[in-house]
Amino acid sequence: MKTFEQKPIGKHVFITFWFIGTILFFAFYFSRNSLLFMVGFYYVILAVVINLLILLHEFSQAVNEFSMRSKYWSSCLYILANIPVTFLYLHILFQFL
């Protein structure tokens, strides 16, 4: 019987949330639509919660899985890379309000 091996998902989470956030950012930046601002604001809140949960999961896996420790640590770093991108986007947006 084949055992199930769980793989780190941090890189996929980073790319997905970065891509959606960037699309929302540029859509609002060029249109100045208040609805897009609200959608983006709630998206940031949702993204923080989801990224935090996945980060905690990947961190716990990095502590417990000795054979794949480096992969889980790099997965955590990918997820943490969303933080400066989010702060940059929020900084730019709040300058225009």
Secondary structure in CASP SS format (residue, H / E / C, confidence):
PFRMAT SS
TARGET T0000
AUTHOR 0000-0000-0000
METHOD secondary structure of the structure
MODEL  1
M C 1.00
K C 1.00
T C 1.00
F C 1.00
E C 1.00
Q C 1.00
K C 1.00
P C 1.00
I C 1.00
G H 1.00
K H 1.00
H H 1.00
V H 1.00
F H 1.00
I H 1.00
T H 1.00
F H 1.00
W H 1.00
F H 1.00
I H 1.00
G H 1.00
T H 1.00
I H 1.00
L H 1.00
F H 1.00
F H 1.00
A H 1.00
F H 1.00
Y H 1.00
F H 1.00
S H 1.00
R C 1.00
N C 1.00
S H 1.00
L H 1.00
L H 1.00
F H 1.00
M H 1.00
V H 1.00
G H 1.00
F H 1.00
Y H 1.00
Y H 1.00
V H 1.00
I H 1.00
L H 1.00
A H 1.00
V H 1.00
V H 1.00
I H 1.00
N H 1.00
L H 1.00
L H 1.00
I H 1.00
L H 1.00
L H 1.00
H H 1.00
E H 1.00
F H 1.00
S H 1.00
Q H 1.00
A H 1.00
V H 1.00
N H 1.00
E C 1.00
F C 1.00
S C 1.00
M C 1.00
R H 1.00
S H 1.00
K H 1.00
Y H 1.00
W H 1.00
S H 1.00
S H 1.00
C H 1.00
L H 1.00
Y H 1.00
I H 1.00
L H 1.00
A C 1.00
N H 1.00
I H 1.00
P H 1.00
V H 1.00
T H 1.00
F H 1.00
L H 1.00
Y H 1.00
L H 1.00
H H 1.00
I H 1.00
L H 1.00
F H 1.00
Q H 1.00
F H 1.00
L C 1.00
END
